[in-house]
Amino acid sequence: MLGYYKRPDLTAEAIVDGWFHTGDIGTIVDGKFVKITDRKKELFKTSGGKYVAPLTVENKLKESPFIEQVMIVGPERKFVGGLIVPAFPALRDWCKQNNVPAGSNEEIIKNEKVIHFYKDIVERFNKYLNHVEQVKKFELLPNEWGIDTGEMTPKLSMKRKVITEKYKDSIERIYAGG
């Protein structure tokens, strides 16, 4: 491998012992393919010393038609938590079918039946995750994250630091009392 053009400093940083370090985390599938599962810089460690790859957990939860967006939280905390933005069109349909008043987004996410419904969803998907990755508590949020509100990049990646700062009160509620 040749490295970066006229940039030996970057080459030395990225290529070690013939391996190109991309910052991606992956697995080998069927002994033939590399499947990228997360970014190394997004890994975090819980207070118990266990590493969590948030993208793996987020992608699993987003398999639910009732979850539009999710960000896993928990660096230096006892357990993994989540900020969840419901898929409001699907949730409104569910509310209608289950005789739950569907007012504003803020009103919907405060409804006890809705909160219980999302607890069931999270518990169902937790079964597919390692114990340390399982979401123990979460907060439902009333608004989608977007580029115009500063939480997403133009390629629609989450700006984790921005979301963490903007929703720090929600995160503190997740971890209040343990």
N, C-alpha and C positions, 0 to 999 in steps of 0.2 A: 504494500500500500504506500502510495507516494506522500499523502498528506495534503495540507493546505498550501496553495500556491504562494510562495515567497513569505510564508508565515511559520517559521520553525517553532515559534513559541506556542501557537495554537496546535500545531502538529504534535508537539511533545505533550501537551495537555490532553489531547483527544486520543492519541494512539499510544498504547502501552503494550509492549511485548507482542506487537502485531495485531492487537485487538483494537477496534474502533469503538470508543466509549461514547454512546449517543445520549446517555441519560435515561434511556428507556428501560423498563423492566418487562421481561417476557418469559415465555415458556417454550419448550420445543414440543411440537405436536407430531405424533406418529414418527418421531425420529427424523423428520424431513423438513418441517416448517417451523419458523419462529413466529409466535403469536405475541404481539405487544399488548401488555395488560395494564401498564401504568407508567408514570414518570417518576424517576428516582427522587426528584426534588419535591414531589408531593407526598411521599411517605412521611408518616409521623409516628412517634413513639408515645404510647400511653404511659401513665405514671407507674404502671407495673412493669415497664420495660419491654412491652410487646410492640412490634411494628405493625402498622396498618396501612394498606394501600387503598386510599379512599375511592379511587376510580372504580375498582372492582366492586365495592359495596354500592356505590352510586349507580353503576350500570345495572346491577342486579335489581335494585329497587325501582329503577325506571322501566323495568319490564312490566310494571303494573300500569294499566290504562288510566289509573287514577292519580298517578304521580307525573307531573310535568317536569319539575326540576327538583334536584336534591343536592345538598352539600353535606358531606360527613364532617363532623368536628370531633375533637378529642385529644389534640396534642397535650401531653403532660396531665391528662385527666384520668380518672379511674376507669372510665368506660367510654364507648363510642356513642355519640349523639348525632342527631341529624336535623337540618333545616329543610323542611319539605314545602314545596309549592305545589298545591294540588292542581290537577288538570280540571279546571273549573267547569268546562262544558260537560264532561263525564260525571263530575261530582253533582252538578245540578240535576242531571238525569237521575242519578242515584237518589238524590233528595226527593225528587218528585215521586219515584217508585216506592219510597219508604216513608212517605208523609212527614218529611222533615222540611220546615220552613226554609226557603231559599231566598234570603234577602241579599244584602251586599256580601262581598267576599269575606269581609271582616266578621259579619254576623254568622256566616256559614261555618267558618273555622272555629268559632267559639261554641258551637252546638255540641253537646255531650255525645249525641249519637254519631256525629261526624268524627269526633275525636276517637271514639271507640272503634269506628269503622277503620280508621287509619292505623290504630294499634293492631287490629287484626291483620291488616295488609302487611305491616312491618314484621309482625310475628311470623306470618306465612313465608316471607322472603328470608327471614333470619335463619330458617331451617337449612338454607343452602350455603350459609356462611360459616366460617370458623367461629368458635366461641368469642374470641377477642374482637372479631369484626362485626359482631351482631350489634345492631342499634338498640340500645336499652331505653332511651328517651328521645323525644323529638319535639319540635315546635312546628306547627303549621303556619305558613306565611300567606298573607292575602294578595300579594302582587308578584307577577312574574319578573324575573331578572332580565334586564335588557342592556343593549349597547347604550341607548339614550339615557338610561339611569345610572350607567357607570359600572354595573356589576358584571358585564360580559365584554369580551374583546370582539373586534370585528369578525373574527373567525368563530365566534360563539363559544369560546372557552370561558369558564368561570374565572373571575378575578377573585381568588380566594381571600386575599388580604382585605379587599374592599368589602366583600360580603361579610367577613368576620367582624370588621369594624362597624359596619352599618347595622348589623344584627347582634351586636355584643350583648344587649339586654336579653334577647331571646336565648342566646347561648348560656348566659348566666342562669336563666330560669331552668334550663335543661339540667344544669349541675347543682342547683340549689338543693341543699339537704342531702347530698350524696350522689 
